Amino acid sequence: MNNVIKVIALAITTMFLASCATDPQLNMPSIFSDNMVLQQNKDVAIWGKAKPGTEINVTGSWGSDATTTADDSGEWRVNLPTIEAGGPYTLSVSAAKTSLTINNVLLGEVWIGSGQSNMEMPLAGWPPNDLVKDADATIAASDIPEIRFFTVVRNTAAEPQDDLSGKWELSSPETAGQFSATAFFFARKLYQELGVPVGIIHSSWGGTPAESWISSDMLAIDADFKAITEQLKEFGPKEKLYTDWLKEHKSLPAASSDNTDPLVGLDLFDEYCANPETAVEQWPVMQLPLYFERSDIGEFDGVVWFRKKLEIPAEWEGQNLTINLGPIDDRDVCYFEGTRVGAHEEGGFHQAVRQYSIPAELVKAGEAVVAVRVLDNQGGGGIYGNPEQLSIHPENNPEASISLAGEWNYMVVGEFKGGQLYCFDPQTADWRERPELSMALSAYTPSALYNAMIAPLVPYSVQGAIWYQGETNVGRANQYMRLKSMLITDWRNKFENEDLAFYYVQLAPWNYSDPEGISSARLREAQRRMMDIPGTGMISTLDIGNVDNIHPAQKLEVGERLALWALAGQYQKELPFSGPLPDQTEIVGKQLRQTFTHATGGLVVDKEVPNQFEIAGADGVFYPAQWKLENDTLVLSSSAVAAPLYLRYAYHNGSQASLFNGVGLPAPSFSTEPEIQD
């Protein structure tokens, strides 16, 4: 019997070792998945991980193959030749007895779309206020399977990551509503003009600064960011401990897909937290109104329950009441005495003032409990209005109101991370037992978005990038010029493409609390001066902005104007692609004469728009200028400026476009001053 046992044990051991020997532990990043688009006519990078020493075979059904071996760290990569646009094809990756097959692959043109909220804004918009013009018709006509999007799920990291969350989706009425509107119109224009598949890798996050999208090794060369890059190096291992702790908890998907919103209709401990009998004396206290980020919670995207006790006067009993909570960022559900009385569960209502009705049958004299669940999935969050906006009163007697401002008990019950909502049990106050972190990492942290949302894409083969960002860097124009130069150089190095095109959007007008101020005009001028970097281009949106809405609706023009630059620059199409750009400035007596490039069809000034031209002398004081056109030269003068030196055009936060070329493309705002003042 013992011999039999030994034979069986030997057989099992042999089988186990054989299994280990043949298991290559083969995997690839999520960017390599069904429906992907690979750059045509290029040696494209294909990579992944496997057991060290494993031989990897990569085959494209268009007739290319390559072989490599996983290195000592388990990483492998090949450069696989592609042919002209077409498909569908398969991409097969095999090692030992394991193989991965990626189906429905197209060869075509691949671009990155990145930036902040105006790039992130989907075709479906953010109702009720931030909408895309003609969105319904565009979505209905979006059945273009040759256009494909890979939308990167928002995430942050202290160190470069090797993978991210997202999937390739074909354009259709079921999917296109969640695509970046600007990137969709860009892709559609390329597809219409080139007749080849177009793949967009969309990686953006609203409200984020340029420095978040640059690697730490690049940022470290700038004195303004050297210290934070050193902190991030030390913080990385601590962040991993925190991430591992998060993953021990139940999680829910938080990223939109198939035009559905996973954050609507959630039950996040509602019965327990809204129940008036639940003891909350041990919950911490927050003074409302207040953003989470200004409280002890700190930088945070997640879900917080708030509780407050109040005394209902005897004369209110049996009356309908009105509860006012002011604006809440982003979503909320409100309970009175354990009964739900109102909610804004959909996105897009972060500025809406909350006012809910409490039915008379719930109103009893004495102690009552108000419970509010606040869900913040990006940026600042919380019950953030003015103290006078928080109150409760009889429906027809607001003068008798009781203030709800001041102390509220609160409990964190969820946190967003990497496209998941991790849930914390309030009965155990689990969140308060989380690992300590030495710094608060957020979407505003330098390099945090590069690490989580760009690094895992490197070095995927792309033709170029389109970029719509800058609002968050207003007030730092000179620094922004350095940052943009670093970002472009960084991405070209990381994606191993020194010719990577970079086309971007000059900020649209917005009031910035002062339409006549010039803080955003200075940032726009910094953007314009970045056009000196080879392989870049900029479009103007002066004519399609909305001074009262930072998310203007005319995204078709934005996307198609970016596409014009790409069609001319990358695809050698003979077409006008830029509005007039300032060229030579000549001083003739008391006149300033300005010429322009890209004055296709001649210069045109819209006389219906208030005068946008100003000139200054050596003192730098600008005055409105009289203007006239002499062929393609703009001639300016002012009785207040005897010796003009400098010209400004549309140089205010709320400026309007008045200068165009003959094909209707607007000039950017600009200044001819030698330096920009922050």
Secondary structure as GFF3:
##gff-version 3
##sequence-region A 1 678
A	DSSP	alpha_helix	2	22	.	.	.	ID=ss1
A	DSSP	beta_strand	37	39	.	.	.	ID=ss2
A	DSSP	beta_strand	43	49	.	.	.	ID=ss3
A	DSSP	beta_strand	55	60	.	.	.	ID=ss4
A	DSSP	beta_strand	64	69	.	.	.	ID=ss5
A	DSSP	beta_strand	75	81	.	.	.	ID=ss6
A	DSSP	beta_strand	86	95	.	.	.	ID=ss7
A	DSSP	beta_strand	98	115	.	.	.	ID=ss8
A	DSSP	alpha_helix	117	120	.	.	.	ID=ss9
A	DSSP	alpha_helix	135	140	.	.	.	ID=ss10
A	DSSP	beta_strand	144	151	.	.	.	ID=ss11
A	DSSP	beta_strand	168	171	.	.	.	ID=ss12
A	DSSP	three_ten_helix	176	178	.	.	.	ID=ss13
A	DSSP	alpha_helix	181	194	.	.	.	ID=ss14
A	DSSP	beta_strand	198	204	.	.	.	ID=ss15
A	DSSP	three_ten_helix	210	213	.	.	.	ID=ss16
A	DSSP	alpha_helix	216	219	.	.	.	ID=ss17
A	DSSP	alpha_helix	226	246	.	.	.	ID=ss18
A	DSSP	beta_strand	251	253	.	.	.	ID=ss19
A	DSSP	alpha_helix	270	274	.	.	.	ID=ss20
A	DSSP	beta_strand	285	288	.	.	.	ID=ss21
A	DSSP	beta_strand	290	291	.	.	.	ID=ss22
A	DSSP	three_ten_helix	292	294	.	.	.	ID=ss23
A	DSSP	beta_strand	302	312	.	.	.	ID=ss24
A	DSSP	three_ten_helix	314	316	.	.	.	ID=ss25
A	DSSP	beta_strand	321	329	.	.	.	ID=ss26
A	DSSP	beta_strand	331	336	.	.	.	ID=ss27
A	DSSP	beta_strand	339	344	.	.	.	ID=ss28
A	DSSP	beta_strand	353	358	.	.	.	ID=ss29
A	DSSP	three_ten_helix	360	362	.	.	.	ID=ss30
A	DSSP	beta_strand	366	376	.	.	.	ID=ss31
A	DSSP	beta_strand	382	383	.	.	.	ID=ss32
A	DSSP	three_ten_helix	387	389	.	.	.	ID=ss33
A	DSSP	beta_strand	390	394	.	.	.	ID=ss34
A	DSSP	three_ten_helix	398	400	.	.	.	ID=ss35
A	DSSP	beta_strand	402	403	.	.	.	ID=ss36
A	DSSP	beta_strand	406	417	.	.	.	ID=ss37
A	DSSP	beta_strand	420	423	.	.	.	ID=ss38
A	DSSP	three_ten_helix	430	433	.	.	.	ID=ss39
A	DSSP	alpha_helix	448	449	.	.	.	ID=ss40
A	DSSP	pi_helix	450	454	.	.	.	ID=ss41
A	DSSP	three_ten_helix	455	457	.	.	.	ID=ss42
A	DSSP	beta_strand	464	468	.	.	.	ID=ss43
A	DSSP	three_ten_helix	471	473	.	.	.	ID=ss44
A	DSSP	alpha_helix	477	494	.	.	.	ID=ss45
A	DSSP	beta_strand	501	505	.	.	.	ID=ss46
A	DSSP	alpha_helix	519	529	.	.	.	ID=ss47
A	DSSP	three_ten_helix	530	532	.	.	.	ID=ss48
A	DSSP	beta_strand	536	539	.	.	.	ID=ss49
A	DSSP	alpha_helix	555	569	.	.	.	ID=ss50
A	DSSP	beta_strand	581	588	.	.	.	ID=ss51
A	DSSP	beta_strand	591	597	.	.	.	ID=ss52
A	DSSP	beta_strand	603	605	.	.	.	ID=ss53
A	DSSP	beta_strand	613	616	.	.	.	ID=ss54
A	DSSP	beta_strand	622	624	.	.	.	ID=ss55
A	DSSP	beta_strand	626	630	.	.	.	ID=ss56
A	DSSP	beta_strand	633	637	.	.	.	ID=ss57
A	DSSP	beta_strand	646	649	.	.	.	ID=ss58
A	DSSP	beta_strand	659	661	.	.	.	ID=ss59
A	DSSP	beta_strand	670	671	.	.	.	ID=ss60
###
